[in-house]
Amino acid sequence: MSAYISREELSDLGISSGSWSSIATGTVDAIITGSSGMVDSYLRSSETLPLASIPVEIKLCTAAISAYQLMGVIGVTDDAQMNLIRLRYEDQIGSTSQKGWLQKVASGEVSLSSKVDATPDENEAAPKYTSGYTEDPNAQGWSIYSD
């Protein structure tokens, strides 16, 4: 099984590498691999594994789970920091009061953005500027409709 994120991506997306620099590289790699496996355990019911490409939401999810696991190894004493990391973890996995994102993926409530964007540099969701005259004083040259 391959990991969904690298140590560098964990630092960028999950938790600063300064927080876990005292942990052995092998332990960090095992946590990342284990977190990736945890993600796979949810994806198996709705996705074909291995994924052809790794969507950013899977990377963010794996980073949140890995950060939580790392904080357990480190033994964080800052309650505010641990609560933030725990909430990010529960957003992915779920809690007694809410369904997590991975549970929603597994049940089909949400889906992965696994299709490749043919125009990654163009924001198709942004409003489009339209030229021309309009009688509507509120229009200001913007349209919510695409071409």
N, C-alpha and C positions, 0 to 999 in steps of 0.2 A: 504494500500500500504506500502510495506517495502522499506527502503532506501538501495541504492546500496553501500554506504560507511558508516563507523562509524566516529566518531569525530577523533579517532586516525588515521584512514586512510586519513582523510582530512588533518591532520597535516603532514603525511608522503608523500602524493601524490599531495596535492594542495597548501597549505600555512601553514607556521609554526603556531602552536597554540599560540605562543607568540603574534602574530599579532591580534588574536581575543580573547584573554583571558579576555578582559573587557566586552565581549558580553555575555548576559545571555545564559545559556545552552539551554533553551527552544527555544531561537531565532536561535541558531546554528543548533539545531535539525530540526527546521522548514525549514531552508534554505537547509539543506541536503535533507530532504524529498521532498521539492519543486523542487530541482534540479533533483532528481531521477524521479519525475513525468514529468519533462520537457524532460528527456531522453526517458522515456516511450512514450511520445507523438510522438516522431520520430520513435521509434521501432515498434509501433503498426501496421504500414503498411507492415512491412517485417518480423517480428518475432512473435512467440507465447509467450504471456505474461501470467503469470510471467515467467521469464527466469529460466530454470532448474538449471543453475549455472551462476555465474556472472563473465564473462571474465574480465581480467585486463584492457582491453581497455575501458570497461564501467565504471570501477572504476576510471580510469584516467580522463575520460570525465566528470563524475559526480563531481570529485574533482575540475576540472578546472571551471566548471559552479558555483559550491558552492563558490570557492575562489572569483570569480568575484562578486557574490551576497554579500558576506561578506564585500568586500572592499567598496561596496555601503553603507552598514550599518555603517561601521567604518568612512567613509569619508576620504579616503586616500588623502594626499596632495603631496606625492612624485610622480611626473609625470612619472618618469622612471619605478618605481615599478607598477604603475597602467597601464601603457602601456603594460608591459610584461603580466600582468594578463589579460588585455583586449584582447591581441593577442591570448593567450591560449584559452580564451573563444570563440573568433571568429573562431579559428581553429575547434572548435567543432560545433558551431551553424551556422557559416557562416557570411558573410558580403556582402555588395553590390558588392564587386569585386571578391569574391570567394565563392564557395560552401563549406559548412562545412562538417566535417566528419559525423555527424548525418544525414545530408541531403543525403550524399552518401550512408549511410546504408539504409535509407528509400527508396531510388530509386533503390537499388540493385547493385550499382556500386562497393561497398565493402561489405564484410560480416564479421560477428562476428567470432571469433575463439572459438566457443562454444563447440567444441568437446574436450573431455578429453584426455590429453596426457598420454598414457599408460606408457611412459618412461620419466617422467619429469626431471630426473637427467642426461639424455643423450642428447647431442646436436646433433641431426641428421643432422642439416644443416651445421655443421662444416666440413671442409675438412678432409678426411680420410687419414691417413698415410698408405702407401703401402710399403711393404718390397719387396726386389728383385732388380735385376739388370735391368737397362734400358740404351739404347744407347742415349737417349735424354738428353743432358747436362743441359737442362732447367727444367727437371722434378723434381729433388731434392726429390723424394720419396713421393710427395703429389699428390692426385688425387681429381678431382672434382666430380667423379662418386661414387655413393654409392654402397655398396655390393649387 
